[in-house]
């Protein structure tokens, strides 16, 4: 699986972020769940805990935490980065 990775830009767990809105279950070296980005109810969304990125085998969308927020919330990159920063601080995951 190849994702548009953030190259370690964020000190956080994408799985925790996605898991707030998607029920994830262990699968191979990552997690999977039903993708909320399209109407297919199958568990086509895969979150790599190694690469810290997501990919949906149903709709083809993939990326890092910022991309997840951009798609999920229909926001631009700058706004998604700000949302992620607030989320990280609230979860105690921001950089010190």
Backbone torsions as a table, in degrees:
resi	resn	phi	psi	omega
1	UNK	NA	129.2	177.1
2	UNK	-115.5	129.9	-179.3
3	UNK	-122.6	159.6	171.4
4	UNK	-76.6	86.0	-171.9
5	UNK	-74.6	155.6	177.0
6	UNK	-88.5	2.0	179.0
7	UNK	52.6	41.0	176.6
8	UNK	74.9	16.7	-176.3
9	UNK	-66.0	-27.0	-177.1
10	UNK	-118.3	131.2	175.6
11	UNK	-87.6	74.7	-179.5
12	UNK	-158.0	169.8	178.5
13	UNK	-102.3	117.6	176.4
14	UNK	-61.5	-36.0	179.2
15	UNK	-59.0	-38.9	178.5
16	UNK	-66.9	-40.8	179.6
17	UNK	-65.9	-50.6	179.8
18	UNK	-64.2	-38.5	-178.1
19	UNK	-64.1	-14.6	176.0
20	UNK	-70.6	-24.5	-178.3
21	UNK	-123.2	-9.4	-178.4
22	UNK	-128.3	134.1	174.8
23	UNK	-77.3	113.2	-176.6
24	UNK	-106.1	145.3	175.4
25	UNK	-129.1	150.9	179.1
26	UNK	-60.6	138.0	176.9
27	UNK	-154.7	116.2	-178.1
28	UNK	54.3	-125.3	-177.8
29	UNK	-97.7	19.7	-179.0
30	UNK	-150.3	-148.1	-178.1
31	UNK	-134.4	153.9	175.8
32	UNK	-139.4	156.9	179.7
33	UNK	-164.5	177.7	177.8
34	UNK	-76.9	126.3	-177.5
35	UNK	-72.4	124.0	179.2
36	UNK	-82.0	0.0	-175.0
37	UNK	-88.0	-7.1	176.7
38	UNK	-151.3	172.7	-170.7
39	UNK	-85.4	-3.5	180.0
40	UNK	-69.9	121.4	-176.8
41	UNK	-80.2	-2.6	-179.1
42	UNK	-70.0	161.3	-177.7
43	UNK	-85.9	67.4	-174.1
44	UNK	-92.8	-6.7	-180.0
45	UNK	-87.6	125.5	179.6
46	UNK	-118.2	129.9	177.4
47	UNK	-114.0	116.6	179.4
48	UNK	-83.6	120.1	177.2
49	UNK	-81.4	-13.4	177.6
50	UNK	-84.6	-48.7	-178.2
51	UNK	-88.3	-11.8	-177.2
52	UNK	54.6	50.9	177.1
53	UNK	-145.8	167.8	179.9
54	UNK	-121.9	156.5	172.7
55	UNK	-151.2	133.5	175.2
56	UNK	-105.2	122.0	-179.9
57	UNK	-79.8	-5.3	176.9
58	UNK	-90.1	-54.1	-177.2
59	UNK	-100.6	-11.6	176.0
60	UNK	84.1	0.7	179.9
61	UNK	-75.7	146.3	179.4
62	UNK	-155.8	165.2	177.5
63	UNK	155.2	-163.7	-178.7
64	UNK	-102.7	-166.4	-177.5
65	UNK	-62.3	-41.5	179.9
66	UNK	-63.8	-44.8	179.3
67	UNK	-62.4	-39.4	177.8
68	UNK	-57.3	-48.1	-179.5
69	UNK	-66.1	-40.7	179.0
70	UNK	-57.7	-45.5	-177.6
71	UNK	-75.3	-49.5	-176.0
72	UNK	-61.0	-44.4	-175.1
73	UNK	-99.5	-0.8	-178.0
74	UNK	54.9	56.7	-178.8
75	UNK	-120.1	161.0	174.2
76	UNK	-80.4	169.6	-175.3
77	UNK	-58.5	-46.1	-177.5
78	UNK	-59.9	-44.9	179.5
79	UNK	-67.0	-41.3	178.8
80	UNK	-62.4	-39.9	177.7
81	UNK	-63.8	-39.2	178.0
82	UNK	-66.5	-42.1	177.6
83	UNK	-61.2	-43.7	180.0
84	UNK	-63.0	-40.9	179.3
85	UNK	-62.3	-43.7	177.8
86	UNK	-63.6	-43.2	179.2
87	UNK	-61.0	-43.9	179.6
88	UNK	-61.5	-44.8	179.8
89	UNK	-63.6	-39.9	178.5
90	UNK	-66.2	-29.3	179.7
91	UNK	-96.1	0.0	-178.3
92	UNK	70.8	26.9	-176.0
93	UNK	-108.1	1.9	179.5
94	UNK	-71.9	162.3	178.5
95	UNK	-70.6	143.6	179.8
96	UNK	-88.6	NA	NA
